[in-house]
């Protein structure tokens, strides 16, 4: 029983179903460009730059991340992010 419980906990902990901390996703995958504004990326915390993007809605922003936009590659710099990870990072950056 204990072994089964341990296996279940390990599977849950490594599952991509559980969204990562948005600030950790930002640090890992977004900061390189969104921290500096590289290639026109809206910088973290720049409400004016994020406003027109947010007006398009989260689904449109998620599509841009997943498909790539301008110089941002598809998926940004995160090969294992879930949709919830991306949404959390977008919200974190746009505050």
N, C-alpha and C positions, 0 to 999 in steps of 0.2 A: 504494500500500500504506500509506504513512504517513497519508494523508488518511483512509482507511478506519479505521485504528487510532484516530486522533484522534476520529472520529465515534463509534466504539464506546465509547471512554472517556467522552466527554461524555454519551452516552445512559445509560451505567451510573451516572454521577455524579448525574444528575438523576432517576433512576428512584426511584419510591416503594417499590420492592422492597427497597432498601437502607434499613434502619432508621436513623433519626436518633439522635444521642447523647441518652440519656434526660434528662440535665440540660438540654440545649438545648430539648427538647420541653417540659420543666417550665417553663423560663424563658419560653418563647414562649406556651404555651397553658394552663398550669395555675397558675402562681404567683399570678396575680391573686386567685384564690379560695382555693387551698390553701396559700398563703403566709400569709394572714391569718385563715383560718377563716370567711371571708365566707359568710353564709347557711347555716352549719352544716357547711361542707366540712371534712373531716378535714385537719388541717394536716400539712405535710411533717414527717416525723420523729416524729410523735405515735403511737407504737406502740400505745398503749391505744385510741386512736380508730380505728386501722386494723385491729386484731385481729378484731373481729366481721365486718368487711367481707371480710378475707382468708379467713376461715373459709368464706365462701360459694363461694370458688374464683375463679380467674382468669377463667374463662369468664363467670361472673355479673358480675364487675367490668367486664369488657370490654363486656358487654351494656349495663350501666348507662351507661358512657361513650358508647357508640355511639347509644343510644336516648334518652339524657338521664335525669336523675333529680332530682326536686324542682325546684330552681331552676337546675340545670346543664342547659344546652341540649344537644341531640343533638350528639355529636362534641366536647363541651366547647368549647373556643375554638380548635380546630384543624381547619380544613377540608381539610387535605391529609395528615393523619396516617394511617398504616397501622395495622393491628391490632398489629403488632410495636412500632410507636412508642408506642401506647397502653399496651401491656403493660410496656414498658420504663419509661415514666413512672410507672405505678402502682407498680412495684417500687421505683423510685427514691424516690418520695414516702413509701412505707410502711416504709422502713428506719429 
